[in-house]
Amino acid sequence: MHAVDSRPAPAPAPQATPPKTAKRVRSRSQRDSGVAWLLSLPTLLILIAMLGYPLYRMIVLSFQNMRLRELFSGATPPWAGVDQYTKALTDSVFWGVVGRTAGFTVVSVTLSVLAGLGIALLMRRVTRGVRMFMMIAMMFVWALPQLVAAQAFRWLTDSDFGVLNYVLTQLGLDYSTHSWFVNPWEGWAVITALVVWAGIPFLAISLSAGLTQVPKELLEAATVDGANPWQSLRNITLPILKPLLMIVTTLSVIWNFGLFTQNWALRDGHPEPVYQTLATYSYTQAFGRSIYSYGSAISVITVLLMFGVMVFYIRQMFKIGEVD
Amino acid sequence: MARHDDGVITVGRSRTGTFFANATGIVFGLIMIFPVYWVLNTAFKPDREVRSFTPTFWPHDFTLDNFKSALGEELFIPSMVNGLIITAMAVAAALVVGFLAALAIARFSFYGRKAIILVVLAVQLVPFLALLIPLFLMLQSVNLTNSLVGVALVYLVLLLPYTVWTLRGFISGIPRELDEAAMIDGCTRAQVFWRIILPLTGPGLVATSVYGFIQAWNEFIIINTLNDPKNQNLMAWLLYNQTERGTAWGPLMAGAIITSIPVVVFFLLIQRNIATGLTAGAVKG
C-alpha cells in the first residue's frame, strides 16, 4: 500500500514551480537535444559505416554484373542496368522461393508466439517447482546454439538410426528407414518444429518477464469484482503486454523470414531447390555460383519486401503510442 | 490478502486446475529438453550403440572416446579462443554504445528522435548475409579480412540495433516519476543516470548482454566467409568438422556439447537476473 501513499506527493510539484518563460524552456530543450544527439552519435556512426555504406554498395552491385573475375582483379564490374531484376522477377523459381519464405514465416511465427504466450501464462499458474523445471528446460534450449540445435534435429530425424523413426515405429506406424526430407511438406514440418522449439524460450521468458509488469493490484481488484480469468487476460494482461508482444512478434518475423541456418544445416549445406529460402538462395547465387550481382539483386528485393512489413509495423507502433 | 510467498494470488484457483497446469508444464518441459538430452546421450555412447536400429535411451557402455576425438582436432583450442575474443569485443562495444543511444531515445525528447528510432528499427530488417560481399570488399581495403577485429566489427553491427531497442524498452520501463522526484530533490541529470537509471537497468543490461553473447558465439556464416580456416570460431569449426566427418554422430555430438558449454554455463550462471524486474519494487518502496 506504499504506492497509494507515495503517489500524491509529486502531484503538487507543478503548482509549486513558477511557470517557466518560453525562452527558458527553449534553451533547456536545445541543450537536451545536443546531449541526446551526442549520446546517439556513436551508434549512428557505426550503423552508417558498417551498414549504410555496404547497403549502398550492394545496391550499386545489383545494377552491375560482378562475377569471380572482377572480385579477384578488382576491376569495376560492367554496368548491367536492371538486367538482374528482370531475371529474378521473370523467374518462377525465384517466385517459388518468395512464396515459400513468406508461408514459412507466417506459420512459424504464429505457432511460436502463441506457444510462447501460452507457456508464459502457464508459468504463472504452476507451482514453484514446476516453474523452475520449465525454466531450466527452456534455458538449456535457449542456450543451445542454432547450429547445434539443427545438428540435433538432423540426428533425431536420421532415416536409419534416428530416434524419431524408432519411436513412431514402436507406436505401430511403419517409419523404419523413413526419410523426412523426400516429401517437402514433411521436411518443412521438421524445419518448422526446430524453429518453433528453438524460439519458444526467448518468447516465453520475455513475455513472462513482461507479465511481472502487470500490476498485481489490478488483477486482484478484477478478481474481487468477479472477473473470470479469461476476462482478466483479455482486458488487463494483454493490453499491458501488447507493446512487448508486438516487439517479440516483429523480431520473430524478422528472424524467421531470414531463415538460413536451419535449412542450411539440415540439408548439409546444399539445400535442394524446394528447401531454398530467400536468404539461402541469395547466398547460393553469390557464393556458390559466383553470380554476385544476381545475389545482390535478390537481397535488395528481400529488403524491399521486409520494408513493407516494417513500415506497417512502425506505423502501428507510433499509432498505439508504444513509441511516444 | 491470500498470497503464496512468490506473490501468486490464490483466490479462485482450484487444486484440480493447479494439478493439470503442473502436468502440462512437466510434459512441456520434457518435450523441450528431450533433443538436448539426446545430444548428451549420443555423445557418451560408443559407436556401435550410436549406429543401432534400436536406440538405447541411456548409454549402456559409458565412454569418453567421442570427446577425445573431438578435442584432439588440431584447430579446436585456437577456434575456441578466437570465438571468446571476438564475442567479448563485440558484446562489450555493443553494450556501451547501445546504452547511450537507448538512453537518448528513452529519456530525451529531441528533434530527430523519431528518425533515430526509425533507423534502429529498420536496420534490423537488413538481411545481413546479403551485405557480405560489400563488407568483404570494405574490410579487405583496410586489411581487416582474416582478422578477429574485422569479424568483431561486423558482429558489433549485428548486435547493436537489437541492443539499443531492448535497452530502450528497459529504460522506458523505469517510471519517469523516479527521475523527476530525484531532480526535485536536487539530483543532476548525471546523478539520475548513475543512481537511478543504471542500477535499475541492471537486469536489462544482463539480459541484453546474454543475448548478444549468444548471437555472436553462434554466428558461423560470416566468419566462415571472411576468414581462413585458422581464424574461425568454434561454431564454424563444428561446421567444418561436420563436413569432414559426414555422419560420425558420436564425435559430432561431443563437439557440439563442448561448443555449447560456454554459452550454457554463462547463461545458467546469470539466469536469475534475467527475468527479475526491479522497477515494480522501486515504485512500491
Interface residues (C-beta under 8 A of the other chain):
Chain A: H2 A3 S6 A9 P10 A13 S29 D32 S33 V35 A36 W37 L39 S40 P42 T43 L44 I46 L47 M50 L51 Y53 P54 L55 R57 M58 L61 M66 I119 L122 M123 R124 R125 V126 T127 R128 V130 R131 F133 M134 M135 I136 A137 M138 M139 F140 V141 W142 A143 L144 P145 Q146 L147 V148 A149 Q151 A152 F153 W155 L156 D158 D160 F161 V163 Y166 S176 W197 I200 P201 I205 S208 A209 T212 Q213 P215 K216 L219 E220 T223 V224 P229 L244 I247 L251 I254 G258 F260 T261 W264 A265 G269 L278 A279 S282 Y283 A286 F287 Y292 G295 S296 I298 S299 V300 T302 V303 M306 F307 V309 M310 Y313 I314 M317 F318 V323
Chain B: M1 H4 D6 G7 V8 I9 V11 G12 R13 G17 T18 A21 N22 T24 G25 I26 F28 G29 L30 M32 I33 P35 V36 W38 V39 T42 V50 R51 S52 F53 T54 P55 V97 G98 L100 A101 L103 A104 I105 F108 S109 F110 Y111 G112 R113 K114 I116 I117 L118 V119 V120 L121 A122 V123 Q124 L125 V126 P127 F128 L129 A130 L131 L132 I133 P134 L135 L137 M138 L153 V154 L156 V157 L160 P161 Y162 V164 W165 G169 G173 E177 E180 A181 I184 R189 I214 W217 N218 F220 I221 T225 M235 L238 L239 Q242 T243 T247 W249 L252 M253 A256 T259 S260 V263 V264 F267 L268 Q271 I274 A275 G277 T279 A280 V283 K284 G285
